[in-house]
């Protein structure tokens, strides 16, 4: 288990990072989509930025482990509706620039399978 304590909000933040950074960067359109998604969930950009700063200080292997833990956290701690909502919000971010590419589709398909949505 990681030394990073997951909450509902930080688990979502980690998966937002995973989806939004698939192409190696987070675009202005993706940043706008993230802001809208977090506002819709009544979460703060403050926590998101803190989580992103902490991710930036982690090794690649640690980030990969955190992503796995976030997926499991959501599966274990969110209701079916919560998992569907989280998937929908991540899908919104993935599609904010027109449509997900192959790598993004693979990530979204994995989440569908993991969460049964």
N, C-alpha and C positions, 0 to 999 in steps of 0.2 A: 504494500500500500504506500502511496505517496505521502510526502510530508505536507502536501498542500491540502488544506481542509476545504472540501467541496460543500457548497450550499446550492440551493436551487438556482440562484442567480449566477454563481461562478461556473457551475456546470454548463449552463447555457452559454455563458461568455466564451468558454473554452471551445465549445462546438461552433459558435459563430466564427471564432478565429479559424478553426479547421476548415470551415466551408469558404469563408471570404478570402483566405490566403492561398487557396488551391493553386492559383496561377503564379504565386510567388510574391504578390503584393495585394494590398487592399485599396481599391480604386475609390475615387470620390463618390461614385454612384453607390458602391457597396457600403461606404461609411454612412451615407444618407439612409440607406435601407436599414442598416444596423440601428441607427438612431430611432427610426420609426418603429422598428420591431421592439426595441427596449422600452420605448414610451408606451406602446400598446400593452406591454406586460407589466407596466408600472415599476420598471426597474430603472436604475440610474446609469447615466453615462459615466459617472464618477467611479462606480464599481467596475464597469467595463474597462475603463482606462487603467485602473489599478491592476486588474487581471492581465491586461495586455502587457503592462510593464513587467509584471512578474513572469509572464511567459517569455518575454524577451530576454530575461536573465537565465532561462533554463537551457539545458543542453537539448539537442534534438531528441535524444532517447527519452529524456524526462518529459518533453512535450508529448511525444507519442504515447507514453504511459498515461499522462494526464487525460489525453483524448479518450483512451480506452476506459479509464475510470469514470469520466464524465458520461459516456454512453451507458455504462452499467449503472451509475448513480441515477440517471433519469429513468432507466428501465425499472429500477428497484424502488424509487421514491415518488414517481409521478403516477397519477391515475392514467387509465387508457386515454381519457380526454386530454389530459396534460401532455402525454406523449404525442398525441395527434397534433395538438396546438403547437408544441415545440417543433415538430417536423414541418408543419405548415410555415412557421416563421423562418426556419432555416431554408426551406424551399424558396420563400420569397426573396431572401438574400441571394440565393444561388441564381435566381432568374432576373435579378435587377438590371442586368446588362443584356437582356434579350433572351437568354436561354443557357442552361448549363452545358458545358462541354463534357467530353467523355469522363475525365477524372471526377468532375462534380457529380455526374450521373452515378458513377460507381459509389461515391460516398453517400448520396441520397438513397440509393438502393440498399446499401448496407444498413442505414438507419431504419428503413422500412422493415427490413428483415429482423433487426435487433429488437425493434419496438412493436412489431406486428401491426403496423399501420398501413 
